[in-house]
Amino acid sequence: MLFDLDHTLWDYETNSRETLEELYGTYNLAARGVTDFESFMGSFRAVNLALWDLYDTGRIDTETLRRERFKQVLEPFGAYSEALLVDLNRDYLAICPEKANLMPHAHEILAYLHGRYTLTIVTNGFDEMQHTKMRAAGLHRYFNHVVTSQTAGCKKPARGIFDFALRSNAAVCHEAIMIGDNLVTDMGGARDATIDHVFFNPEKNSHQAVVTHEITCLSELRQIL
């Protein structure tokens, strides 16, 4: 079984929000022109989502994502400075992966699946950060392998990362299933690799994609697997 990590098991939104609240206070961003935390959070969410889409589709690299993220958030508030950018980026990357919030029922369903299947993480996240997240949240004990884009040499949705994950498990495509929250990188990539897939859609967002299975809560995996 192949699992995405961020937004599927590790609660990126909650962990990111907690980190940004800390940084908002630590660097007194209100006094720098960032009028309120919710505006800061909303701007970060929009900018981060757009940059990750560019990263996942190969249009920007890691360095650009990290450099541009807080720059684009701060500039509209007139709060940008190179020194502040460096501080925020460094602390965000240090603090956020240490957060341990998971999606509802993550531990419960992983404990159930662990005794029945071989589990592997397949993620576009950065190698060191993803291992830090898993250690902080107590996830390593469930997984036989952690396949990052850095390890595999290619990113989802490229077929290569899925083939790498299958080889790591001495498995073939019809023996695997991919669980993830992204219709392009997770579902589209699995489809192209001829792997069955489960779209995790907790917000019940409408879409036109054809998927093997769709769930709104991780606990529903019991009904499929």
N, C-alpha and C positions, 0 to 999 in steps of 0.2 A: 504494500500500500504506500502511495506517495502522498505526502502532505505539504502544502504551502505552509509558511510560518506566519508572516505578518498579516493581520486582519482575519486569518483563518483560525489559528491557535493563539498566538500572542496578540493581545488586544492593543494594537498600535495606537488607536485613537485615545484611549484612556491613558496609556503610558506617556504618549507625547504631550497630552494636555497637562498632566501632572508635572512633567519636566518644564514645559513652557511657563507654567504658573510660578515655579521656583525661579526661573530666569527673569521673569518679569519683575519680581520683587528684588532679586539679588542685584540687578543692574538698574533698578529704579527707572524703568522705562517710561513710567508716567511722567516723570520730570523731564524726560528727553523728547516728549511730544507724542508718545504712543498713548493716546488718551485713556483707553481702558483695555482691560485684559481681553474681553470678548472680541474686540476689534483686532487685536493682535493675533488671537487664536484663529479667527476666521480668515485673516489674511494668510497666515502660515499654512492653514489647511489647503486653501486654494492654490497657493504658489507651490507647495510641496507636491500636491497631486499632479499638477501640470508638469513639473520637472521630472517626477518619477515616470510619467507617461513617456516623456522624451527619452529618459534613460532606458526604460524597458524596450523601447523600439529602436534603440541604437543611435539616436540623434544627438545625444550628449554623452559625455563620459562622467566618471565618478567625480573628478576634480571640479568639473563645471557644475554639477548638481550641488556639491557642498559649498562652492563659492557663491553661487547665485541665490541659494535658498534664502538666507537671512538678508542679503542685499536687496532682493526684490520685496521682502516684507518691510524692511525699515525705510526704504526710500520714500514711499508715499506719505509717511508720517514726518518726513524731514529729519529722521533720527539716525540716518546712516553715517557711520564713520568706519574707517578700516579697522581701527582698534576694537570697536564694539563688535564688528562682524567677526573678527578673529575670536574674541572671547565667547560670544554666543555659540558659534559653530563648535568650538572646542568643548565647551561645557555640555552642549546638547548631545554631542556624540559620546561623551563620557557618562552622562547621567541617565539618558533615556534607556539604553540597553540593560541597565541594572534594575529597571522596573519589572515587576513580576505579575502584573495583571494579565489574566488570560480571558479568552472568550468563555461565555457560560458553558458549563459541562465539559470543558476541555480535558481536565484530569480524569473525570469519570469515564468519558468515552475512550480515551487513550488507554486507561487501565483495562477496559473491556476488550479493546482491539489487540493490545499487546500480547495477550495470551493466545490469540488466534491467528495473527498475521505478523509478517515481518514489516516493520514500519520504517520509512525513509523520508526525511525532509528534503524537499526540492525548492530552493529559494534563490531569488535574484539578489538578495541582500548581501552585504559585505561580510566576508568570512569571519573575521574576528568579532564583529558586532553580533552576528547571528548566534555564534557559540556563546557569547556573553548572555544574550537574552535567554537562551535555552538553559544555561546553568542557573541564572537568577530565578527562573520560573520552575525549575525542577523538571525539565522536559527530557533531558538526555537519557534517562533510564528507560524511556519507552522506545527509543530509536536505535536501529542498528547502524544507520548511515545518515550523515548530513551532507547533502550535495548542494553546494553553492555554485553560483555562476563563476566565481573565481576558481573553484576547484575544477569544474567541468570545462572551463575555457569558452563557454557560451552561455547566453541568457535565455530564459523562457521568453517568448514561445518557441525558440529554435528547437528543432527535434533533437539536436545533439545532447542537450542537457537531460532530456528524458531517456535517451539511449544510454547515456552515462549512468544514470540511476538504475536502469534495468541491468546493465552489466555488473554494477556493484553488488547486485543481489542475485546474479546468475539467473535472471528471470527473462521472460519474453513478454511482449506487449499484452497478449491475451490473459496473462497471469496477474496483471497489475490494474490498479484503479487510482486516479488522481483526485484529491479533494482540495479545492481552492476557491477563492472568492473573486478571482479576476477572469472575466469572460475571454479576454484576449490572451494573456500570458499563461493562465492555468488551463482553462477549458480549450481554447484554440490550440495551444501547444500540445495538449494531450490528444486532442482529436487528430492533429496532423501526425502524431506518433502512433496512431491507431490504438490508443489506450482509452478504456472507458473512464468516465469522469463524473464527479459529483460537484455541482455548482452550489457553493455555500452562499446564500443570499439572505442574510438576516434582516436587511432593510426592505426586503420584498420589492426590489427595484424591477420595473418592467423591462423586458428585453425581447428580442426576436430570435435569439440564438437557439440552436438545437443542441441540447445537452442530454447526456445519458440519464442523469438523475439531478434533482434539485431539492435542496433542503433549506430551511430557515433557522434551524437550531442543530448544533452538533449531535445532540442526543438522538436525532432522527437517523443517524448512521446505523443504529441498532436494527432498524427496519430494513436496511439494505444489505448489511454485511453480517 
